[in-house]
Amino acid sequence: MMTAMRFRRLAICLLLACLSIPATVVRADDDEIPDVDARTQGYDRSVPTHMEDTGTLGAWFIFVPLAAVAMGVLLKDAKRSDED
């Protein structure tokens, strides 16, 4: 009895999974590329933004010191003691 109920439940779950796949594939519309930047939605388009001119120099100024600190911690001697 329990085996039949488990088999029926598994069959229903698989059937529902198979039926839901085509609906999701049809809804997917990845070919269309939006031309609107989400960061500027709701703002006046005549006001110039400087988001196109941004660079990555600021990120490098943060990344390099953090990497140096991380490497310094990795190379720290684990066997040192304060009792000399």
Secondary structure, 3 states (H helix, E strand, C coil): CHHHHHHHHHHHHHHHHHHHHHHHHHHCCCCCCCCCCHHHCCCCCCCCCCCCCCCCHHHHHHHHHHHHHHHHHHCCCCCCCCCC
